[in-house]
Protein backbone atom coordinates (compact mmCIF):
# COMPACT_ATOMS: atom_id res chain seq x y z
CA UNK A 1 0.00 0.00 0.00
CA UNK A 2 0.94 3.62 -0.27
CA UNK A 3 2.07 3.93 3.26
CA UNK A 4 4.29 0.87 3.69
CA UNK A 5 7.08 1.71 1.25
CA UNK A 6 9.15 4.66 2.28
CA UNK A 7 8.59 6.84 -0.74
CA UNK A 8 11.39 9.13 0.29
CA UNK A 9 9.20 12.18 0.58
CA UNK A 10 10.52 13.29 3.93
CA UNK A 11 14.02 12.00 3.27
CA UNK A 12 14.35 13.68 -0.11
CA UNK A 13 13.18 16.99 1.27
CA UNK A 14 15.54 16.79 4.17
CA UNK A 15 18.62 16.10 2.08
CA UNK A 16 17.63 18.65 -0.52
CA UNK A 17 17.27 21.32 2.15
CA UNK A 18 18.99 21.28 5.47
CA UNK A 19 19.77 17.93 6.99
CA UNK A 20 19.48 19.51 10.35
CA UNK A 21 16.00 20.94 9.96
CA UNK A 22 14.03 17.83 10.85
CA UNK A 23 16.12 17.00 13.92
CA UNK A 24 15.70 20.57 15.05
CA UNK A 25 12.01 20.34 14.48
CA UNK A 26 11.83 17.10 16.41
CA UNK A 27 13.72 18.63 19.27
CA UNK A 28 11.29 21.52 19.30
CA UNK A 29 8.30 19.22 19.40
CA UNK A 30 9.85 17.12 22.16
CA UNK A 31 10.59 20.20 24.20
CA UNK A 32 7.05 21.53 24.03
CA UNK A 33 5.45 18.14 24.27
CA UNK A 34 3.29 18.82 27.31
CA UNK A 35 1.91 22.11 26.09
CA UNK A 36 1.30 21.03 22.48
CA UNK A 37 -0.31 17.81 23.57
CA UNK A 38 -2.66 19.66 25.88
CA UNK A 39 -3.51 22.12 23.13
CA UNK A 40 -4.24 19.26 20.78
CA UNK A 41 -6.41 17.43 23.32
CA UNK A 42 -8.37 20.66 23.85
CA UNK A 43 -8.91 21.07 20.14
CA UNK A 44 -10.16 17.49 19.96
CA UNK A 45 -12.66 18.18 22.73
CA UNK A 46 -13.68 21.50 21.15
CA UNK A 47 -14.49 19.82 17.87
CA UNK A 48 -16.26 17.08 19.83
CA UNK A 49 -14.30 14.35 18.10
CA UNK A 50 -13.85 10.94 19.72
CA UNK A 51 -16.98 11.50 21.77
CA UNK A 52 -17.23 7.74 22.26
CA UNK A 53 -14.14 7.84 24.45
CA UNK A 54 -13.58 9.26 27.95
CA UNK A 55 -11.29 12.31 28.31
CA UNK A 56 -8.68 10.14 30.03
CA UNK A 57 -8.67 7.70 27.16
CA UNK A 58 -8.42 10.52 24.66
CA UNK A 59 -5.48 11.92 26.60
CA UNK A 60 -3.70 8.55 26.73
CA UNK A 61 -4.18 7.90 23.06
CA UNK A 62 -3.24 11.47 22.25
CA UNK A 63 0.04 10.97 24.08
CA UNK A 64 0.81 7.80 22.14
CA UNK A 65 -0.15 9.37 18.84
CA UNK A 66 1.93 12.43 19.61
CA UNK A 67 5.02 10.39 20.44
CA UNK A 68 4.55 8.20 17.42
CA UNK A 69 4.07 11.28 15.29
CA UNK A 70 7.31 12.82 16.46
CA UNK A 71 9.01 9.46 16.08
CA UNK A 72 7.98 9.31 12.42
CA UNK A 73 9.26 12.82 11.85
CA UNK A 74 12.54 11.79 13.40
CA UNK A 75 13.11 8.44 11.69
CA UNK A 76 11.11 8.91 8.49
CA UNK A 77 9.81 5.35 8.93
CA UNK A 78 6.08 4.92 9.32
CA UNK A 79 6.16 1.24 10.26
CA UNK A 80 5.87 1.72 14.01
CA UNK A 81 3.09 4.25 13.50
CA UNK A 82 1.35 1.88 11.16
CA UNK A 83 1.37 -0.90 13.74
CA UNK A 84 0.17 1.48 16.40
CA UNK A 85 -2.59 2.87 14.14
CA UNK A 86 -3.79 -0.62 13.32
CA UNK A 87 -3.81 -1.56 16.98
CA UNK A 88 -5.62 1.65 17.87
CA UNK A 89 -8.18 1.09 15.13
CA UNK A 90 -8.80 -2.42 16.39
CA UNK A 91 -9.58 -0.99 19.81
CA UNK A 92 -11.74 1.96 18.80
CA UNK A 93 -13.70 0.61 15.83
CA UNK A 94 -15.95 -1.57 18.00
CA UNK A 95 -16.75 1.54 20.01
CA UNK A 96 -18.16 3.31 16.99
CA UNK A 97 -15.38 5.75 16.22
CA UNK A 98 -15.87 7.06 12.70
CA UNK A 99 -13.33 7.58 9.95
CA UNK A 100 -13.84 11.35 9.95
CA UNK A 101 -12.97 11.47 13.64
CA UNK A 102 -9.71 9.62 13.21
CA UNK A 103 -8.69 11.65 10.17
CA UNK A 104 -9.89 14.75 12.00
CA UNK A 105 -7.67 14.27 15.05
CA UNK A 106 -4.58 13.56 12.98
CA UNK A 107 -5.19 16.67 10.88
CA UNK A 108 -5.73 18.64 14.07
CA UNK A 109 -2.39 17.50 15.42
CA UNK A 110 -0.81 18.46 12.13
CA UNK A 111 -2.32 21.92 12.42
CA UNK A 112 -1.37 22.36 16.06
CA UNK A 113 2.22 21.47 15.34
CA UNK A 114 2.34 23.64 12.21
CA UNK A 115 1.00 26.53 14.27
CA UNK A 116 3.74 26.11 16.82
CA UNK A 117 6.32 26.08 14.03
CA UNK A 118 4.87 29.32 12.66
CA UNK A 119 5.18 30.80 16.08
CA UNK A 120 8.77 29.71 16.50
CA UNK A 121 10.03 30.72 13.07
CA UNK A 122 7.80 33.61 12.13
CA UNK A 123 10.67 36.05 12.26
CA UNK A 124 12.63 34.34 9.53
CA UNK A 125 10.33 33.68 6.62
CA UNK A 126 12.93 31.85 4.53
CA UNK A 127 13.73 29.46 7.35
CA UNK A 128 10.05 28.93 8.08
CA UNK A 129 9.54 28.00 4.46
CA UNK A 130 12.30 25.41 4.62
CA UNK A 131 11.03 24.05 7.89
CA UNK A 132 7.57 23.64 6.43
CA UNK A 133 9.08 22.04 3.32
CA UNK A 134 10.55 19.42 5.58
CA UNK A 135 7.54 19.14 7.86
CA UNK A 136 4.59 19.06 5.48
CA UNK A 137 5.41 15.96 3.39
CA UNK A 138 6.21 14.01 6.51
CA UNK A 139 3.04 15.20 8.22
CA UNK A 140 0.94 14.36 5.18
CA UNK A 141 2.43 10.93 5.06
CA UNK A 142 1.56 10.41 8.69
CA UNK A 143 -2.04 11.52 8.16
CA UNK A 144 -2.22 9.23 5.16
CA UNK A 145 -0.80 6.28 7.09
CA UNK A 146 -3.20 6.63 9.99
CA UNK A 147 -6.23 7.09 7.74
CA UNK A 148 -5.30 4.14 5.54
CA UNK A 149 -4.61 1.91 8.54
CA UNK A 150 -7.94 2.82 10.05
CA UNK A 151 -9.88 2.24 6.85
CA UNK A 152 -8.07 -1.03 6.23
CA UNK A 153 -8.89 -2.25 9.70
CA UNK A 154 -12.48 -1.20 9.25
CA UNK A 155 -12.72 -2.99 5.95
CA UNK A 156 -11.21 -6.07 7.51
CA UNK A 157 -13.84 -6.02 10.23
CA UNK A 158 -16.60 -5.48 7.68
CA UNK A 159 -15.32 -8.30 5.53
CA UNK A 160 -15.12 -10.58 8.52
CA UNK A 161 -18.68 -9.77 9.50
CA UNK A 162 -19.94 -10.17 5.96
CA UNK A 163 -18.31 -13.59 5.83
CA UNK A 164 -19.93 -14.53 9.10
CA UNK A 165 -23.33 -13.39 7.90
CA UNK A 166 -22.88 -15.17 4.61
CA UNK A 167 -22.12 -18.43 6.34
CA UNK A 168 -25.07 -18.12 8.65
CA UNK A 169 -27.54 -16.72 6.26
CA UNK A 170 -28.98 -19.51 4.15
CA UNK A 171 -29.16 -22.91 5.74
CA UNK A 172 -30.53 -25.65 3.52
CA UNK A 173 -32.20 -28.26 5.66
CA UNK A 174 -33.56 -31.61 4.68
CA UNK A 175 -36.75 -32.39 6.60
CA UNK A 176 -37.79 -35.49 4.74
CA UNK A 177 -36.38 -37.55 1.98
CA UNK A 178 -36.29 -35.24 -1.07
CA UNK A 179 -37.87 -32.34 0.81
CA UNK A 180 -35.76 -29.32 1.75
CA UNK A 181 -36.58 -26.19 3.66
CA UNK A 182 -34.76 -22.87 3.40
CA UNK A 183 -35.70 -20.52 6.21
CA UNK A 184 -34.66 -16.99 5.34
CA UNK A 185 -34.23 -14.46 8.12
CA UNK A 186 -33.40 -10.81 7.64
CA UNK A 187 -33.17 -8.42 4.76
CA UNK A 188 -32.77 -10.01 1.36
CA UNK A 189 -30.53 -7.92 -0.86
CA UNK A 190 -29.35 -8.68 -4.35
CA UNK A 191 -26.19 -10.34 -3.21
CA UNK A 192 -27.97 -12.51 -0.67
CA UNK A 193 -30.60 -13.43 -3.21
CA UNK A 194 -27.82 -14.58 -5.52
CA UNK A 195 -26.34 -16.62 -2.76
CA UNK A 196 -29.75 -18.03 -1.93
CA UNK A 197 -30.14 -19.20 -5.53
CA UNK A 198 -26.74 -20.83 -5.39
CA UNK A 199 -27.48 -22.62 -2.13
CA UNK A 200 -30.91 -23.63 -3.31
CA UNK A 201 -29.72 -25.18 -6.57
CA UNK A 202 -26.70 -26.77 -4.93
CA UNK A 203 -28.96 -28.21 -2.23
CA UNK A 204 -31.39 -29.59 -4.80
CA UNK A 205 -28.58 -31.41 -6.52
CA UNK A 206 -26.90 -32.62 -3.35
CA UNK A 207 -30.05 -33.90 -1.65
CA UNK A 208 -31.81 -34.89 -4.88
CA UNK A 209 -34.71 -32.77 -3.73
CA UNK A 210 -38.03 -32.79 -5.47
CA UNK A 211 -39.75 -30.12 -3.41
CA UNK A 212 -38.23 -27.14 -1.63
CA UNK A 213 -40.06 -24.92 0.85
CA UNK A 214 -38.62 -21.41 1.08
CA UNK A 215 -39.91 -19.69 4.18
CA UNK A 216 -39.64 -15.90 4.16
CA UNK A 217 -41.52 -15.21 7.40
CA UNK A 218 -38.38 -13.52 8.70
CA UNK A 219 -37.94 -11.22 5.73
CA UNK A 220 -39.22 -7.73 6.56
CA UNK A 221 -39.44 -6.33 3.04
CA UNK A 222 -38.55 -7.06 -0.51
CA UNK A 223 -37.62 -4.99 -3.54
CA UNK A 224 -38.66 -5.55 -7.14
CA UNK A 225 -35.18 -6.77 -8.04
CA UNK A 226 -35.09 -9.26 -5.21
CA UNK A 227 -38.61 -10.44 -6.02
CA UNK A 228 -37.53 -11.10 -9.59
CA UNK A 229 -34.49 -12.88 -8.26
CA UNK A 230 -36.80 -15.15 -6.29
CA UNK A 231 -38.90 -15.83 -9.35
CA UNK A 232 -35.74 -16.72 -11.25
CA UNK A 233 -34.60 -19.00 -8.46
CA UNK A 234 -37.92 -20.79 -8.65
CA UNK A 235 -37.64 -21.12 -12.44
CA UNK A 236 -34.10 -22.43 -12.18
CA UNK A 237 -35.19 -24.98 -9.58
CA UNK A 238 -37.90 -26.17 -11.90
CA UNK A 239 -35.31 -26.67 -14.64
CA UNK A 240 -33.51 -28.94 -12.21
CA UNK A 241 -36.69 -30.86 -11.63
CA UNK A 242 -37.68 -29.47 -8.25
CA UNK A 243 -40.81 -27.59 -7.31
CA UNK A 244 -40.63 -24.65 -4.94
CA UNK A 245 -43.21 -23.61 -2.39
CA UNK A 246 -42.85 -20.16 -0.87
CA UNK A 247 -44.35 -19.64 2.56
CA UNK A 248 -44.74 -16.86 5.07
CA UNK A 249 -45.31 -13.89 2.80
CA UNK A 250 -46.14 -11.02 5.14
CA UNK A 251 -49.00 -8.67 4.30
CA UNK A 252 -46.44 -5.99 3.44
CA UNK A 253 -44.54 -8.23 1.06
CA UNK A 254 -47.74 -9.48 -0.53
CA UNK A 255 -48.76 -5.89 -1.11
CA UNK A 256 -45.36 -4.96 -2.51
CA UNK A 257 -45.37 -7.88 -4.89
CA UNK A 258 -48.83 -7.06 -6.17
CA UNK A 259 -48.03 -3.36 -6.45
CA UNK A 260 -44.81 -3.82 -8.39
CA UNK A 261 -46.50 -6.39 -10.56
CA UNK A 262 -44.14 -9.33 -10.13
CA UNK A 263 -45.58 -12.30 -11.95
CA UNK A 264 -46.35 -14.72 -9.19
CA UNK A 265 -48.71 -16.92 -11.11
CA UNK A 266 -45.98 -19.49 -11.55
CA UNK A 267 -45.14 -19.43 -7.87
CA UNK A 268 -46.64 -21.87 -5.48
CA UNK A 269 -47.27 -19.99 -2.27
CA UNK A 270 -48.74 -21.21 1.00
CA UNK A 271 -49.57 -19.14 4.06
CA UNK A 272 -47.16 -20.47 6.63
CA UNK A 273 -44.29 -22.91 6.96
CA UNK A 274 -46.51 -25.62 8.42
CA UNK A 275 -48.89 -25.37 5.50
CA UNK A 276 -45.96 -25.38 3.11
CA UNK A 277 -44.51 -28.54 4.56
CA UNK A 278 -47.93 -30.23 4.51
CA UNK A 279 -48.37 -29.27 0.88
CA UNK A 280 -44.89 -30.55 0.07
CA UNK A 281 -45.62 -33.84 1.80
CA UNK A 282 -48.77 -34.16 -0.21
CA UNK A 283 -46.82 -33.57 -3.44
CA UNK A 284 -44.27 -36.17 -2.44
CA UNK A 285 -46.94 -38.67 -1.45
CA UNK A 286 -46.29 -38.68 2.26
CA UNK A 287 -49.18 -38.93 4.67
CA UNK A 288 -48.49 -37.97 8.24
CA UNK A 289 -50.90 -39.41 10.74
CA UNK A 290 -51.08 -39.55 14.49
CA UNK A 291 -50.30 -42.95 15.93
CA UNK A 292 -53.59 -42.95 17.88
CA UNK A 293 -55.56 -42.27 14.66
CA UNK A 294 -53.85 -45.19 12.99
CA UNK A 295 -54.72 -47.51 15.85
CA UNK A 296 -58.31 -46.39 15.96
CA UNK B 1 -28.68 -43.08 -42.65
CA UNK B 2 -27.65 -39.76 -41.20
CA UNK B 3 -24.77 -38.67 -43.39
CA UNK B 4 -26.43 -36.96 -46.27
CA UNK B 5 -25.08 -33.43 -45.91
CA UNK B 6 -23.32 -33.53 -42.57
CA UNK B 7 -19.73 -34.80 -42.56
CA UNK B 8 -19.36 -38.15 -40.87
CA UNK B 9 -17.59 -36.99 -37.72
CA UNK B 10 -18.13 -38.92 -34.53
CA UNK B 11 -21.46 -38.04 -33.01
CA UNK B 12 -21.17 -36.10 -29.78
CA UNK B 13 -24.46 -37.49 -28.58
CA UNK B 14 -25.10 -41.09 -27.73
CA UNK B 15 -28.59 -42.46 -28.13
CA UNK B 16 -29.20 -45.66 -26.20
CA UNK B 17 -32.37 -47.58 -25.89
CA UNK B 18 -33.68 -48.89 -22.61
CA UNK B 19 -36.87 -50.85 -22.95
CA UNK B 20 -39.36 -48.60 -24.65
CA UNK B 21 -37.36 -45.49 -23.76
CA UNK B 22 -34.50 -43.75 -25.51
CA UNK B 23 -31.72 -42.15 -23.54
CA UNK B 24 -29.80 -39.44 -25.34
CA UNK B 25 -26.70 -38.09 -23.64
CA UNK B 26 -25.11 -34.93 -24.93
CA UNK B 27 -21.41 -35.18 -24.13
CA UNK B 28 -20.08 -31.78 -25.21
CA UNK B 29 -21.43 -28.47 -26.39
CA UNK B 30 -23.02 -28.87 -29.82
CA UNK B 31 -22.99 -26.36 -32.64
CA UNK B 32 -26.15 -25.65 -34.60
CA UNK B 33 -25.43 -28.24 -37.29
CA UNK B 34 -24.73 -30.94 -34.75
CA UNK B 35 -27.89 -30.06 -32.88
CA UNK B 36 -29.98 -30.45 -36.05
CA UNK B 37 -28.31 -33.74 -36.82
CA UNK B 38 -29.03 -34.92 -33.29
CA UNK B 39 -32.64 -33.84 -33.68
CA UNK B 40 -33.02 -35.78 -36.91
CA UNK B 41 -31.32 -38.89 -35.57
CA UNK B 42 -33.40 -38.91 -32.44
CA UNK B 43 -36.71 -38.45 -34.22
CA UNK B 44 -35.74 -41.25 -36.61
CA UNK B 45 -34.90 -43.54 -33.72
CA UNK B 46 -38.23 -42.89 -32.03
CA UNK B 47 -39.94 -44.31 -35.06
CA UNK B 48 -37.61 -47.19 -35.68
CA UNK B 49 -37.53 -48.31 -32.06
CA UNK B 50 -41.15 -47.54 -31.31
CA UNK B 51 -40.05 -45.54 -28.28
CA UNK B 52 -42.65 -44.31 -25.78
CA UNK B 53 -40.37 -41.90 -24.01
CA UNK B 54 -37.13 -39.97 -24.44
CA UNK B 55 -34.68 -38.77 -21.80
CA UNK B 56 -32.22 -36.13 -22.95
CA UNK B 57 -29.31 -35.81 -20.54
CA UNK B 58 -27.60 -32.45 -20.70
CA UNK B 59 -25.44 -32.85 -17.58
CA UNK B 60 -22.28 -32.15 -19.56
CA UNK B 61 -23.53 -28.81 -20.86
CA UNK B 62 -22.59 -25.61 -19.13
CA UNK B 63 -24.21 -23.30 -21.65
CA UNK B 64 -27.28 -23.47 -23.80
CA UNK B 65 -28.15 -20.72 -26.22
CA UNK B 66 -31.53 -19.78 -27.58
CA UNK B 67 -31.08 -22.01 -30.62
CA UNK B 68 -30.18 -24.92 -28.38
CA UNK B 69 -33.18 -24.51 -26.15
CA UNK B 70 -35.49 -24.04 -29.13
CA UNK B 71 -34.14 -27.21 -30.70
CA UNK B 72 -34.75 -29.13 -27.49
CA UNK B 73 -38.29 -27.79 -27.41
CA UNK B 74 -38.82 -28.75 -31.05
CA UNK B 75 -37.52 -32.23 -30.31
CA UNK B 76 -40.05 -32.54 -27.50
CA UNK B 77 -42.90 -31.46 -29.74
CA UNK B 78 -41.89 -33.66 -32.64
CA UNK B 79 -41.41 -36.61 -30.30
CA UNK B 80 -44.89 -36.18 -28.95
CA UNK B 81 -46.25 -36.13 -32.48
CA UNK B 82 -44.47 -39.42 -33.01
CA UNK B 83 -45.83 -40.83 -29.79
CA UNK B 84 -43.06 -40.29 -27.23
CA UNK B 85 -42.85 -38.09 -24.15
CA UNK B 86 -39.59 -36.17 -23.66
CA UNK B 87 -37.93 -35.10 -20.46
CA UNK B 88 -34.72 -33.09 -20.04
CA UNK B 89 -32.48 -34.18 -17.18
CA UNK B 90 -29.24 -33.13 -15.59
CA UNK B 91 -29.44 -29.37 -15.94
CA UNK B 92 -26.57 -28.12 -13.78
CA UNK B 93 -27.19 -25.26 -11.32
CA UNK B 94 -25.03 -22.86 -13.34
CA UNK B 95 -26.84 -23.75 -16.54
CA UNK B 96 -30.22 -23.33 -14.85
CA UNK B 97 -29.27 -19.88 -13.59
CA UNK B 98 -27.92 -18.75 -16.94
CA UNK B 99 -30.99 -20.03 -18.79
CA UNK B 100 -33.31 -18.21 -16.42
CA UNK B 101 -31.25 -15.02 -16.70
CA UNK B 102 -31.40 -15.22 -20.47
CA UNK B 103 -35.12 -15.78 -20.28
CA UNK B 104 -34.93 -19.11 -22.11
CA UNK B 105 -38.10 -21.08 -21.64
CA UNK B 106 -37.91 -24.80 -22.17
CA UNK B 107 -41.64 -25.35 -21.86
CA UNK B 108 -41.04 -29.02 -21.38
CA UNK B 109 -40.67 -31.33 -18.41
CA UNK B 110 -37.35 -31.43 -16.62
CA UNK B 111 -36.03 -33.76 -13.96
CA UNK B 112 -32.99 -33.89 -11.76
CA UNK B 113 -31.16 -36.83 -13.29
CA UNK B 114 -31.54 -39.92 -15.43
CA UNK B 115 -33.21 -41.92 -12.69
CA UNK B 116 -35.76 -39.20 -12.04
CA UNK B 117 -36.33 -38.75 -15.75
CA UNK B 118 -37.09 -42.43 -16.20
CA UNK B 119 -39.41 -42.34 -13.19
CA UNK B 120 -41.20 -39.38 -14.72
CA UNK B 121 -41.61 -41.18 -18.05
CA UNK B 122 -42.96 -44.26 -16.31
CA UNK B 123 -45.54 -42.14 -14.55
CA UNK B 124 -46.48 -40.28 -17.74
CA UNK B 125 -46.65 -43.13 -20.21
CA UNK B 126 -48.66 -45.19 -17.78
CA UNK B 127 -51.52 -42.71 -18.08
CA UNK B 128 -53.48 -42.58 -21.26
CA UNK B 129 -54.20 -38.92 -21.91
CA UNK B 130 -52.80 -35.61 -20.80
CA UNK B 131 -54.75 -32.43 -20.22
Interface residues (C-beta under 8 A of the other chain):
Chain A: X197 X198 X201 X202 X204 X205 X208 X209 X210 X232 X233 X235 X236 X237 X238 X239 X240 X241 X242
Chain B: X88 X89 X91 X92 X93 X95 X96 X97 X99 X100 X101 X106 X110 X111 X112 X113 X116
